[in-house]
């Protein structure tokens, strides 16, 4: 079992492109404690795994899971505040994902800049 591709942005946070339910056990084995899904359900069409399905697999793997869908073209201050709160409260290391990883990266950068 190999972990899906991810990009560390700090010692306690990384981002990844779209993940699947079967990736959750590998993320837990890689040492992650929490996963944040920033992708709205079916944004990519019917082939995109549903957030609930990913969440069930994450919890079964022992991960904390949060679905925070965010429109990447229109990130709001409330999105950033919620993301920052999750960074402060979820056990780390945390991995956040979206379609490409760019939206989760931007949320992280904005949340860190608020501190």
NORPEGI-V81303 format. One line per field, one symbol per residue. phi: phi as a letter, one per 20 degrees, with the letter a starting at -180 (. if undefined). psi: psi as a letter, one per 30 degrees, with the letter a starting at -180 (. if undefined). burial: b if it has 24 or more other C-alpha atoms within 12 Angstrom, else e. Layout:
phi: ???
psi: ???
burial: ???
This chain:
phi: .dfffbcfdbfcbbcbfgddgfefffffffofdbcddedfgmgeofffffgfffffffffenefccdcfcffebfdgfffffffffffdffdfdddbbfdofffffgffffffff
psi: jkklkljkfafgklllaklleffeeeeefffkfkkkjgkkkgegaffkkkeeeeeeeeefggkkkkjikkjffhkleeeeeeeeeeeffkkllkkklaeffeeeeeeeeeeeff.
burial: eeebebeeeeeebbbbbbbbbbbbbbbbeebbbbbbbbbbbeeeeeeebbbeebbbbbeebebbbbbbbbebeebeeebbebbbebbeebebbbbbbbbebbbbbbbbeebeeee
